[in-house]
Amino acid sequence: MDATTLKDMSIGEALRGDARHASRRAGAVFSAIAVLFLLLDAVMKLVAAPFVLEATAQLGYPGGAAFAQGLGALLLACTLLYVWPRTTVIGAILLTGYLGGAVATHVRTSNPPLSHALFGVYLALLLWGGLVLRDPRVRALFERR
């Protein structure tokens, strides 16, 4: 497998076993778990589920459907950028910012740290961990020199 093939490898291709190493498959699993959660969250916001509107209002944001749908569209766009192989790094950066906002919101409202406030950190670790494991170019950024 040459470098061109590796950089264009999607999460699905790595899961199917086209990748040579177990680390790429593990990275694809990590990424897939995070992506599935983010897609579920985006869809719930886009359909403006009543419990989403209530939770949004409890966190001090406007509890209207338009606000939730805006967040859902933003989250969906960032997640799709992460899934697309050529834009996966920019997607990871944007999702890290989005999740940082979620962490800040939960810290501001004094929610429990391990279950609420740090959940965005857990997701970001899955996103970046999966990316590091499946993309040798990103992994090279973290290697010792």
N, C-alpha and C positions, 0 to 999 in steps of 0.2 A: 504494500500500500504506500503510495507516494504522498508527499506533503500536500499536494493539491487535493487529493481525495480526503485526507484527514481534516483539512480545514472546512470542507463542504459536508462533513458527516453530520447528519441530523441525529437527534436523540433516538428516533425509531430505528435507524440503521445500526446504531451501536447496540440497542437492545436485541436486534435480530441476530447478533453474533457475527456481523461483518467485521467487527473490530478485532484486532489481534489480541489485545490484552484485557485481563479482567478489570483493570482499573477504569478502562473506558466504559465497560458495561456498568460498573458500580456508579460511575459518574452520571451515566444516563439514567439510572434508577433514581439517584438523588435528585437530579434535575426534573425528572418526570413527576416525582412526588410533590415537589414544590410547585411545578406548573399546574398540576391538577388542582391543588388547593387554591392557587391564585385564580384559575379559570372559574372554579366554583364560586369564589368570592366575587369576582367580576360579574358573573351572571346574576347572582343574588342582588347585587347593587343595580344592575341594568333593569331587572324586572321590578325593582323597588319593593321588595318583600317587606311586609309590615314590621317584622322583627328587626330588619336592617334599619328602617326609618326610626324605630324606637331607640335602638342602640346608638345610632348617629346623634340623635337628640340628647341622649344621656351623656354623650361625650362632649357636649357643648357646641356641636355644629348644627347648622340648619337641618331640621328633620324632614324636609320636603323631598319629594321624589326627584325633582330636577337636580338637586345637589348629589343625591345618591347615584343617579344615573351618570352624572358627570364624573364622579369618582370611578364608577364602574367602567366607563369608556376609557378613562386614563389608564386604569389598571389593565384592561384588556389590550390596549395598544402597546404598553410596555411589555406585557407578557408575550405577545406575538412577536415583538422585536427579539426577545430572548430566545424564542423557539426557532426563529429563522436563523440558519447557520451563519450567514454572512453578517448579521447584526446582533449576534448573541452577546457580545461584550457590551455594546451600548445598551442593550436591553437589561443586562445585569446591573449596569451602573444606574440606569433610571429606576429599576425596581428597588435597588438599595436606597435610593433617595425616598421613594414612595414608602418603603417599610420604615425608614428612619422617621418619617412623619407620624406613622402609626405608633412607633415607640414613644416619641415625644408626647403624643396625645395621651397615651396611657400613663406616662410618668406624671404629666400635668394633672390628671384626674385622680392620682394616687391609687391606681388599680394595683392588684397584687403583682409583684415583679416577675415571679417565675412563670405564672400562667398567662398573664396578659401583657405586661410591659415588655418582656423579652421575647415574646412570640415572633415579632418581626425580625429580631436578631436570629432566631432559630431558622426562619425561612431564608434569610439572606445567607446564612452559613450553608444551607442546602443548595441554594442557587450557585454560590461561588465554589463550594466544594465540588459540586457536580461538574461545573465548568472546568475547574483545575484538573480534575481526574480524566475528563474526556478530551481536552484540547491541549496538545503538547505545547502550543505557542503560549497559552496562558500559564501553563505549568512552568515554563521556562522563566517567566517573570518572578516566580517565587523560589527558584532554586538558588542555593548558595553558589557564590562565585569563587 
